Amino acid sequence: MSNNRRDFLRLSAFAAAGMSIPFSGRSTMVDAFAPKNLPAFGLQLWTVKEEMAKDAKGTLKKIAADGYKQIESFEGSNGMFWGLGHKDFKKYMDELGMKIVSAHCDIQKDFERKAAEAAAIGMKYLICPYKGPQKSIDGFKKFADEFNKSGEICKKNGIRFAYHNHDYSFQSVDGQIPQDVMITNTDKELVDFEMDIYWVVAAGADPIAYFKKYPNRFRLCHVKDLKRTGKDHESCHLGKGTIDFKSILKAGTDNGLKYYVVEQEAFTGSNPIESAEIDAAYLKSFTF
């Protein structure tokens, strides 16, 4: 037997033995190909808005027990902090082991104060949730200017600004796609975007294509599934619809996506508290 042949067999034996020995670490190669869980996931409180209005603390406690580590609030009749004030809200979040990372709010009213309060408790984002369809593309260009100004206010306070899409921004206006116009006319140093995956798919657009076309612009997303009902569509529990989250969230993560937020719209027979629990169970076992 040649020395080369003998060395090959010896090294192969060592490698086989090494594979059978338990070890605490994992190789870089194994890590690279191993399925990955989401680092954390949150819940948009719109999902449980009626319950929050009745018993904010009790609802948040239930959400924490479901496994949500992050919260995205919205500005209702009791404000972004549900009548608790920003400091007391954060204190309660700390007690539950959760963080409020973002909130949807009215950017036309007291935005300086909202940005300062958000920054004071370590929030990452204030988000414009809706602007509405426009008759001309100039309307969306004006939105982009408005977003840049809001972004400047947020940056001054040490947080970020983002815009959350619906389906209308992916429908052609004057031969242009409003979402593209808003992205290209906003300063990437000031403005990010929250992709509502449901509404992108509902509009017939491709979430993966947008993540790749605009890397590091979509930093947050709404994880919300879609079920076809004839020519129409409606929301459903995660994993029960048609959206390929495995491919989409991987593409998003590879292109700068950081925050994964469940937003469950009500549908026939659904219960908001139960829906939040079902969706959390799906994401706890989710890999891509």
SVG drawing of the C-alpha trace seen along z (x, -y; Angstrom):
<svg xmlns="http://www.w3.org/2000/svg" viewBox="-67 -69 72 71">
<polyline fill="none" stroke="black" stroke-width="0.4" points="0.0,0.0 1.4,-3.4 2.1,-6.1 -0.5,-8.3 -3.1,-5.6 -2.3,-4.8 -2.4,-8.5 -5.8,-8.9 -7.3,-6.0 -5.8,-7.2 -7.2,-10.7 -10.6,-9.4 -10.7,-7.2 -9.9,-10.2 -12.6,-12.3 -15.2,-9.5 -14.2,-9.2 -14.4,-12.9 -17.9,-13.0 -19.0,-10.5 -17.7,-12.5 -20.1,-15.0 -18.9,-18.6 -20.4,-21.8 -19.5,-24.0 -20.6,-23.7 -18.5,-24.2 -18.8,-27.2 -19.8,-24.9 -22.6,-23.3 -23.8,-26.7 -23.9,-28.0 -26.3,-25.3 -28.3,-24.8 -31.9,-26.0 -32.3,-29.4 -35.0,-30.6 -36.1,-34.2 -33.9,-36.0 -37.1,-37.5 -40.6,-38.4 -43.2,-40.9 -46.9,-41.7 -48.6,-44.8 -51.1,-45.7 -53.7,-46.4 -54.2,-42.6 -55.7,-42.8 -56.9,-46.4 -60.3,-45.8 -58.6,-43.7 -56.0,-46.4 -58.7,-49.1 -60.4,-47.0 -57.3,-45.8 -54.0,-46.9 -51.8,-45.3 -53.6,-42.0 -53.5,-41.8 -49.8,-42.5 -49.2,-39.9 -51.0,-37.3 -49.0,-38.3 -45.7,-37.9 -46.8,-34.4 -47.4,-33.5 -43.7,-34.1 -43.7,-37.6 -40.5,-39.5 -41.3,-42.7 -44.2,-45.0 -45.2,-47.4 -47.9,-49.8 -50.2,-52.1 -51.7,-55.5 -55.3,-54.9 -57.6,-57.0 -55.2,-56.4 -52.1,-57.2 -49.1,-55.0 -48.7,-54.0 -52.3,-53.2 -52.7,-55.8 -49.7,-54.6 -47.2,-57.2 -44.0,-56.3 -41.9,-55.6 -44.5,-53.5 -45.2,-51.6 -41.5,-50.7 -41.3,-49.8 -44.2,-47.3 -42.5,-46.0 -39.4,-45.3 -41.3,-43.4 -42.8,-41.2 -39.4,-40.7 -40.6,-42.5 -39.5,-45.6 -41.5,-48.2 -39.5,-48.6 -41.8,-50.7 -45.2,-52.4 -47.5,-53.5 -48.6,-57.1 -50.0,-60.3 -46.9,-62.1 -48.8,-65.4 -49.5,-66.0 -46.9,-66.6 -44.3,-64.5 -41.4,-66.2 -42.8,-65.2 -43.6,-61.6 -40.0,-61.2 -38.5,-62.5 -40.7,-60.1 -40.0,-57.2 -36.2,-57.8 -36.4,-58.2 -37.5,-54.6 -35.2,-53.0 -37.7,-52.6 -36.2,-52.1 -38.9,-53.4 -41.8,-55.7 -43.9,-54.6 -46.4,-56.3 -49.1,-53.6 -51.1,-55.0 -51.3,-57.9 -53.9,-56.7 -54.2,-56.4 -53.4,-59.5 -54.7,-60.7 -51.2,-61.5 -47.6,-60.4 -46.9,-63.9 -48.9,-63.1 -46.4,-60.3 -43.5,-62.6 -44.9,-65.0 -45.2,-62.1 -41.5,-61.4 -40.6,-65.0 -42.8,-64.7 -41.1,-61.4 -37.6,-63.0 -38.7,-65.8 -40.1,-63.2 -36.9,-61.2 -34.8,-64.3 -36.9,-64.7 -36.4,-61.1 -32.6,-61.2 -32.2,-64.2 -33.7,-62.2 -31.6,-59.1 -34.3,-56.9 -35.5,-56.0 -38.5,-56.7 -40.3,-54.3 -43.4,-54.1 -45.7,-51.0 -47.3,-50.1 -50.7,-49.0 -51.6,-47.6 -52.2,-51.0 -48.5,-51.9 -47.8,-48.9 -50.4,-49.9 -49.3,-51.9 -50.0,-55.7 -49.1,-57.8 -47.0,-54.8 -45.0,-54.6 -45.1,-52.4 -45.6,-54.7 -43.6,-52.5 -40.5,-52.8 -41.1,-56.6 -41.2,-56.9 -38.1,-54.8 -36.0,-56.5 -37.1,-60.0 -36.3,-59.5 -32.9,-59.7 -31.8,-56.3 -30.0,-58.0 -33.4,-59.2 -36.2,-56.9 -36.7,-53.2 -39.7,-51.1 -41.9,-48.5 -43.0,-45.9 -46.5,-44.6 -46.0,-41.3 -49.7,-40.6 -50.4,-43.8 -47.5,-43.4 -48.8,-39.9 -52.4,-41.2 -51.2,-43.9 -49.6,-41.2 -46.0,-42.3 -43.1,-40.2 -41.7,-40.8 -38.5,-39.0 -37.9,-41.2 -38.4,-44.3 -36.0,-43.1 -33.3,-42.5 -34.0,-45.7 -33.8,-47.9 -31.4,-46.2 -31.3,-47.7 -34.4,-49.9 -37.0,-47.4 -35.9,-47.1 -39.2,-45.9 -42.0,-43.7 -45.5,-42.7 -45.9,-38.9 -49.4,-38.3 -50.8,-35.5 -53.2,-35.6 -55.9,-33.2 -57.6,-33.5 -61.4,-33.6 -62.4,-33.4 -61.2,-36.6 -60.7,-38.3 -58.6,-37.5 -58.6,-37.7 -56.2,-37.3 -55.8,-34.0 -53.5,-32.4 -49.9,-32.1 -49.1,-29.0 -52.7,-28.5 -52.5,-30.7 -50.6,-31.0 -47.6,-33.2 -44.2,-31.5 -42.7,-33.0 -39.7,-30.7 -38.3,-32.2 -39.6,-35.7 -38.2,-36.1 -34.9,-34.6 -34.6,-37.1 -35.5,-39.9 -33.0,-38.9 -30.3,-38.6 -31.1,-42.1 -31.2,-43.9 -34.6,-43.0 -34.3,-43.2 -37.8,-43.2 -40.5,-40.6 -43.9,-41.8 -47.1,-39.8 -50.2,-41.7 -53.3,-39.5 -56.4,-40.9 -59.7,-39.6 -61.5,-37.1 -64.7,-35.1 -64.7,-33.0 -61.4,-34.4 -60.7,-35.4 -57.9,-38.0 -56.3,-36.6 -56.4,-33.0 -55.0,-34.3 -52.1,-35.9 -51.3,-32.7 -51.6,-30.6 -49.4,-32.9 -46.7,-32.9 -46.7,-29.1 -46.0,-29.2 -43.1,-31.6 -41.5,-29.8 -41.0,-26.8 -40.4,-28.7 -37.0,-28.2 -35.6,-29.3"/>
</svg>
